[in-house]
Amino acid sequence: MLQQLYEKGIKQIIPPQNNAVASKKKHPFLGQRDTAIDRIKEIGRKKWKIEAGYHKRSLSETGMFRFKTIHGGNLCSRTKENQVTEAKIKCRVLNLFIKQAKPNSYKVA
């Protein structure tokens, strides 16, 4: 499976385990993982996540978790056009929920 993803040009942004070591066999599809391990050793895990764009992935997963928790994982509409409209309405409702629950913060001094 990793070989197929590598051939499709998919970039790995999943951080390797804390105790991960570079692979002994130099398979091309493990190159990104080995590079990530070396880079984490150089700059640290937190900076690597920012560099690799991992936080964007994490934020999108959190957003989908919120959406599915509040609205469920299914759409009620049958046609594609109505499903798009339904999803937009649900996203708008979710944004209103978040806006009401989020405190207003201001810089002091």
N, C-alpha and C positions, 0 to 999 in steps of 0.2 A: 504494500500500500504506500509506504514512504517513497518507493521508487516511482510510482505513478504520479504522486503529488509533485515530486522533484521534476519529472519530465514535463508537467503542465506549467512549470515556472512559478509555483506557489511558494511564497516566502514564509519561513518559520518565524513566528514571533512568540511562541510559547516558551517561557523560560525553562531551561533544564533544571533538574532537581539540584538542591543545594550541594549534594555530595557527588554530582556527576563528574565523570572524567572523560577525556577525549577517547574516541573509539580507536582500538588497535588496528582494525582493518579499515583501510581508507576507502570506504564506499563513497561515491560522489553524492548520494542522497543524504549522507550524514555530515557532509561538509558544513552546512549551515549550523547544525547543532554544535559541531566542534568549534567553529568560529565563535559562536555565542558563548561557549564555555570559556574560551580564551579571553574574549572581550570582557566577560563578567569578572574574571580574575584581574584584569587590568584596571577597570574603572568602577567596579562594584555593581551589584544587582540592581539597585535603585536607578542609577544613571543609565544602565543598559536598557532597562524597561522604557525609560523616556526616549532614549536614542532609537530603540527598535519600534516605537509607537505602540507598545503594549497597553498603555493607559487608554488609548482610544478604543482598543478592543474591549478592555474591561468596562469602560463607560457604556459602550453599546450593549454589552451583555447585561449590565445592570438595568439599562433602560428597557430592554426586552423582558427582563424578569418583572419589573414593575408593571409593564403593560399586561403581561399574562396573568399576574397575580390579581390585578383589579378587574380586567375585562375577560379573562379566560383565554384559552388558546385557539378558539374557533371563531369564525365569522358567520353571521346568520344569513347574509345576503347570498343570492345564488349567482348573479351575473358578475362578471369581472368589474364592470363600471361601478356597480353598487357596492362591491367589496372595497374598492378603492375609496369611495365616499365614506363608507362605514369606518374604515381604518383611520381616515383623516379625522373624523368626528371623535373617535376614541382617543386619538393622540391629543386632540385639542382639550378634551376633558381631563386627560392625564396631566397635561401642562397646567391647567387651571388648578388641579389638586396640588401639584408641586408648588405652584406660585403661592397658594394660600398657606401651605405648611412651612414655607421657607421664611425664616426671619429676615427682616431688613437689617443689613449691617452697614455701618458707616465708619470711615477712617477717623480716628480721634488723634489729634496732634500730629 
